[in-house]
């Protein structure tokens, strides 16, 4: 979170709780990567809380600390691959799976670039205007093309997916990215991740609406919805 250490720790704790609830809500193995997104968001926000503490100390470290590395690895390396992969795993349409694999490939390329960049080049978190800015010396010529790949990999899959409510997640992510890009351009990495973390509740909602896996031989209750979703009843 981009505003203070206290806000990062509080937000991270809340999102982590949502993440645990989302994992418990997942009824299929294929849903687990998607259900784990809020939990990873929570860890990411907590790590930035420690970044705040290190930068506010009397003798702040000159480079990346473990918390800032965790934050950047999550933001730049994990998300471009994790998001399209998690959406792909939940998809049932073979046609849409083929399309989603393209965006997964774009995400993997993006993750590899940023991963190599964090090893080869310098990245330093600094506090500026009550936000954290992650300054780096990555090649300027590649910054916009790679960021374009990042957006394609992390936003488009939500609109392709046939999973119910997934497009809502995509809209919220797009709006948060647009607002961040216009208002907080210099702090995009930190602030967008904060807004994206706020969508964690939508992930729990999506999983709540997802079909429940019924295993042979297991007695349980199955929730039956009509086509309009206006009423429901329970039966054995």
Steps between C-alpha positions, in 0.01 A plus 500: 500500500635841408410730788666379824641200682192480723265500200709232330495269802128554565405455135727200464346333805145551370588376152677198648183407688305528174764283336462225759121515459539482120719191523243335724229594249677327212335164434716392205874460464484718188366787711792503745737728301223759458391464863858558619524845334362695802741318733795595280367857484490503880862388529596760240335784693653387830843489337458861390418589859850384589635700206343809658663421835844452344478825302383696805785376720782743591734313265294365208667227290652620170346227285244225500422328829328162530151659541546725196627206298195295602274787397665551161523128424128468570402811303726451200575128480218304662189691383564502121510120504280418797192690382465349149595157637236512773229611254607230252475230767138592573393519136295210358463612138772347281477790256555757775778291650694533175459877511601520865819305430614788278464745789673256733793497258504882502498492879789253518708719266421804716589315820832384354588854391425659835664214688819544299474877543489475877819292489694701241386859566447716805166562670468717807188589701473862613230694685367788291184707561364250755542212256767243426665530161707209373772671299687279253741521210334242275552572125267795417434377145344180628301646789180581309492189276555270799243687706258452211563124523442528875160662451399253231595203719337625819180662370383329180449146642218624725301614196561180305411261779161333495492477880208690647583845646859485372443804278414704811847428629644615168305826506615581854861422411480716187344794685759479778780492243356799312457709816849411617656577163336843486526614863798305637716450191835502683377257766323257266659180637405573859162669460352271234585197711308664784190556287532154350516353851164662575344272240578198718143501627382451141707182478316360801171600333596326176590182684171516688317495166716227345358147457574266788693182425302192600712189546352154436397320813501815711169591660435869529274786419502657155386854449273529196449838331243585235617659176438852626661442835197647678432213736666185626411185684692218659462130434696178568 
